[in-house]
Amino acid sequence: MKNALILFAFAIQLTACNSKAKEEIKTTADSTAINTETAPKNQIQNVLIYEGLLPCADCSGIQTVLKIDVGDGTMEDQKFELSSIYKGKSPEKEFVEKGNFNTERGLESDPNGTIFVLNWKKPVEQQIYYGYFSSDTNKIYMLDRDKKIIKSKLNYSLELKK
């Protein structure tokens, strides 16, 4: 687990010095996200993909995929894509949100944990928070408005897939 965190930190430092051409990106009205099919292989390696089924009040679950692209290491180049499919609804429609993110250090009692602030340039009401503990970067938790892990018997976490 520690090795994954060290590798992630090394990748961020390495790409911050990388001057290769930026990947082709898709644009939306006010944000952008990486197109992993046309991006150079060295850029794709900077994308973390978390997946899981989050609880839903009126459906069988929300199939969620969170893609975190650290880009070249600058805040302007850090992008995310959050897709949600409400399972058991008819029709099952995919909702996709794209934008920039920022990171903060410290998750609850772990000073080395990481919090991802999605939509960090937008008003607080539009920000979304996910975070992981430094001891387990393979599991990322959906956080509440106070940037705390949601305490529940239900599963509010996503697993690292890539």
Sine and cosine of phi, psi and omega as CSV:
sin_phi,cos_phi,sin_psi,cos_psi,sin_omega,cos_omega
0.00,0.00,-0.71,0.70,0.02,-1.00
-0.90,0.45,-0.59,0.81,0.01,-1.00
-0.88,0.47,-0.61,0.80,0.02,-1.00
-0.90,0.43,-0.65,0.76,0.01,-1.00
-0.92,0.39,-0.68,0.73,0.03,-1.00
-0.89,0.45,-0.68,0.73,0.02,-1.00
-0.89,0.46,-0.67,0.74,0.03,-1.00
-0.88,0.47,-0.71,0.70,0.00,-1.00
-0.90,0.44,-0.65,0.76,0.03,-1.00
-0.89,0.45,-0.65,0.76,0.00,-1.00
-0.89,0.45,-0.62,0.78,0.03,-1.00
-0.90,0.44,-0.72,0.69,0.01,-1.00
-0.90,0.44,-0.67,0.75,-0.02,-1.00
-0.90,0.44,-0.69,0.72,-0.04,-1.00
-0.96,0.27,-0.38,0.92,0.04,-1.00
-0.90,0.44,-0.46,0.89,0.00,-1.00
-1.00,-0.06,-0.12,0.99,-0.06,-1.00
-0.97,0.25,0.82,-0.58,-0.02,-1.00
-0.96,-0.29,0.28,0.96,0.00,-1.00
-0.92,0.38,0.29,-0.96,-0.02,-1.00
-0.87,0.50,0.56,-0.83,0.02,-1.00
-0.95,0.31,0.44,-0.90,0.02,-1.00
-0.95,0.30,0.36,-0.93,0.10,-1.00
-0.93,0.37,0.69,-0.72,-0.05,-1.00
-0.82,-0.57,0.45,-0.89,0.12,-0.99
-1.00,-0.04,0.60,-0.80,0.03,-1.00
-0.89,-0.47,0.52,-0.85,0.13,-0.99
-0.87,-0.50,-0.14,-0.99,-0.08,-1.00
-0.81,0.58,-0.69,0.73,-0.08,-1.00
-0.70,-0.72,0.25,0.97,-0.02,-1.00
-0.43,-0.90,0.14,-0.99,0.01,-1.00
-0.69,-0.72,0.32,-0.95,0.07,-1.00
-0.50,-0.87,0.33,-0.94,-0.08,-1.00
-0.96,0.28,0.59,-0.81,0.16,-0.99
-0.98,-0.21,0.99,-0.16,-0.12,-0.99
-0.94,0.35,-0.28,0.96,0.01,-1.00
-0.97,0.25,-0.49,0.87,-0.04,-1.00
-0.94,-0.33,-0.03,1.00,-0.03,-1.00
-0.97,0.23,0.52,-0.85,0.10,-1.00
-0.88,0.48,0.50,-0.87,-0.07,-1.00
-0.84,0.54,-0.60,0.80,-0.02,-1.00
-0.92,0.38,-0.42,0.91,0.04,-1.00
-0.98,0.20,-0.61,0.79,-0.02,-1.00
-0.88,0.48,-0.56,0.83,-0.01,-1.00
-0.88,0.47,-0.28,0.96,-0.01,-1.00
-1.00,-0.03,0.16,0.99,-0.01,-1.00
-0.97,-0.26,0.84,-0.55,0.10,-1.00
-0.99,-0.16,0.69,-0.72,-0.01,-1.00
-0.84,-0.54,0.88,-0.48,0.05,-1.00
-0.94,-0.35,0.66,-0.75,-0.02,-1.00
-0.68,-0.73,0.46,-0.89,0.07,-1.00
0.07,-1.00,0.06,-1.00,0.02,-1.00
-0.93,-0.38,0.93,-0.36,0.00,-1.00
-1.00,-0.03,0.42,-0.91,0.00,-1.00
-0.90,0.43,0.45,-0.89,0.00,-1.00
-0.63,-0.78,0.71,-0.71,-0.04,-1.00
-0.94,0.34,-0.58,0.81,-0.09,-1.00
-0.79,-0.62,0.47,0.88,0.09,-1.00
-0.49,-0.87,0.00,-1.00,-0.05,-1.00
-0.99,0.13,-0.07,1.00,0.05,-1.00
0.54,-0.84,0.34,-0.94,0.01,-1.00
-0.94,-0.33,0.96,-0.27,0.06,-1.00
-0.93,0.36,0.89,-0.45,-0.15,-0.99
-0.84,-0.54,0.70,-0.71,0.10,-0.99
-0.78,-0.62,0.83,-0.55,0.04,-1.00
-0.91,-0.42,0.89,-0.46,0.06,-1.00
-0.96,-0.27,0.82,-0.57,0.02,-1.00
-0.92,-0.40,0.88,-0.47,0.00,-1.00
-0.92,-0.38,0.93,-0.37,-0.03,-1.00
-0.98,0.22,-0.16,0.99,0.07,-1.00
0.84,0.54,-0.70,-0.71,-0.03,-1.00
-1.00,-0.06,0.16,0.99,0.04,-1.00
0.99,-0.12,-0.16,0.99,0.04,-1.00
-1.00,0.03,0.45,-0.89,-0.02,-1.00
-0.88,0.48,-0.56,0.83,-0.02,-1.00
-0.93,0.37,-0.41,0.91,-0.07,-1.00
-0.99,-0.14,-0.04,1.00,0.01,-1.00
-0.99,0.12,0.89,-0.45,-0.10,-0.99
-0.81,-0.58,0.41,-0.91,0.07,-1.00
-0.70,-0.71,0.36,-0.93,0.15,-0.99
-0.66,-0.75,0.85,-0.53,-0.01,-1.00
-0.89,-0.46,0.91,-0.42,0.01,-1.00
-0.91,-0.42,0.64,-0.77,-0.05,-1.00
-0.71,-0.70,0.73,-0.68,0.09,-1.00
-0.83,-0.55,0.85,-0.52,0.00,-1.00
-0.99,0.13,0.97,-0.23,-0.09,-1.00
-0.96,0.29,0.64,-0.77,0.03,-1.00
1.00,0.06,-0.02,1.00,0.07,-1.00
-1.00,-0.03,0.48,-0.88,0.03,-1.00
-0.85,-0.53,0.87,-0.49,-0.09,1.00
-0.99,0.16,0.40,-0.92,0.08,-1.00
-0.97,0.23,0.94,-0.35,-0.05,-1.00
-0.94,-0.35,0.64,-0.77,0.02,-1.00
-1.00,-0.03,0.76,-0.65,0.09,-1.00
-0.95,-0.31,0.79,-0.61,-0.05,-1.00
-0.83,-0.55,0.77,-0.63,0.08,-1.00
-0.86,-0.50,0.73,-0.68,-0.02,-1.00
-0.79,-0.61,0.50,-0.86,0.03,-1.00
0.10,-0.99,-0.28,-0.96,0.02,-1.00
-0.98,-0.19,0.37,-0.93,0.06,-1.00
-0.71,-0.70,0.27,-0.96,0.11,-0.99
-0.74,-0.67,0.29,-0.96,0.04,-1.00
-0.87,-0.48,0.46,-0.89,0.10,-0.99
-0.77,-0.64,0.55,-0.84,0.04,-1.00
-1.00,-0.02,0.61,-0.79,0.08,-1.00
0.98,-0.19,0.90,-0.45,0.07,-1.00
-0.79,-0.61,0.94,-0.35,-0.04,-1.00
0.79,0.61,-0.88,-0.48,-0.07,-1.00
-1.00,0.04,0.05,1.00,-0.02,-1.00
-0.98,-0.20,0.98,-0.22,-0.02,-1.00
-0.92,0.40,-0.31,0.95,0.02,-1.00
-0.99,-0.17,0.06,1.00,0.08,-1.00
-0.92,0.39,0.21,-0.98,-0.04,-1.00
-0.79,-0.61,0.69,-0.72,0.10,-0.99
-0.91,-0.42,0.77,-0.64,0.10,-0.99
-0.99,-0.13,0.84,-0.54,0.04,-1.00
-0.98,-0.21,0.98,-0.18,0.00,-1.00
-0.98,0.18,0.62,-0.79,-0.06,-1.00
0.89,0.45,0.63,0.78,-0.12,-0.99
-0.89,0.46,-0.35,0.94,0.03,-1.00
-1.00,0.07,-0.15,0.99,-0.04,-1.00
-1.00,-0.06,0.18,-0.98,0.05,-1.00
-0.84,0.54,0.46,-0.89,-0.07,-1.00
-0.80,0.61,-0.59,0.81,-0.02,-1.00
-0.89,0.46,-0.39,0.92,-0.03,-1.00
-0.98,-0.18,-0.03,1.00,0.01,-1.00
-0.99,0.15,0.53,-0.85,0.02,-1.00
-0.81,-0.58,0.65,-0.76,-0.08,-1.00
-0.86,-0.51,0.74,-0.67,0.15,-0.99
-0.73,-0.69,0.48,-0.88,0.01,-1.00
-0.42,-0.91,0.36,-0.93,0.08,-1.00
-0.70,-0.72,0.42,-0.91,0.05,-1.00
-0.99,0.13,0.51,-0.86,-0.02,-1.00
-0.90,0.43,-0.40,0.92,-0.01,-1.00
-0.99,0.17,-0.24,0.97,-0.02,-1.00
-0.50,-0.87,1.00,0.05,-0.01,-1.00
-0.99,0.15,-0.02,1.00,0.00,-1.00
-0.99,0.10,-0.16,0.99,0.00,-1.00
-0.78,-0.62,0.82,-0.57,0.02,-1.00
-0.90,-0.44,0.68,-0.73,-0.09,-1.00
-0.96,-0.27,0.65,-0.76,0.18,-0.98
-0.95,0.30,0.73,-0.69,-0.06,-1.00
-0.94,-0.34,0.37,-0.93,0.06,-1.00
-0.99,0.11,-0.07,-1.00,-0.04,-1.00
-0.89,0.45,-0.37,0.93,0.03,-1.00
-1.00,-0.04,0.19,0.98,0.01,-1.00
0.88,0.47,0.62,0.78,0.04,-1.00
-0.90,-0.43,0.49,-0.87,0.05,-1.00
-0.90,0.44,0.69,-0.72,0.01,-1.00
-0.94,0.33,0.89,-0.46,-0.02,-1.00
-1.00,0.09,0.93,-0.37,-0.06,-1.00
-0.31,-0.95,0.37,-0.93,0.13,-0.99
-0.97,0.23,-0.25,0.97,0.03,-1.00
-0.99,0.14,0.38,-0.93,-0.06,-1.00
-1.00,0.03,0.92,-0.39,0.06,-1.00
-0.92,-0.38,0.63,0.77,-0.01,-1.00
-0.78,-0.62,0.38,-0.92,0.06,-1.00
-0.85,-0.53,0.50,-0.86,-0.02,-1.00
-0.97,-0.23,0.62,-0.79,0.05,-1.00
-0.93,0.37,0.81,-0.58,0.01,-1.00
-0.96,-0.30,-0.41,0.91,-0.06,-1.00
-0.54,-0.84,0.00,0.00,0.00,0.00
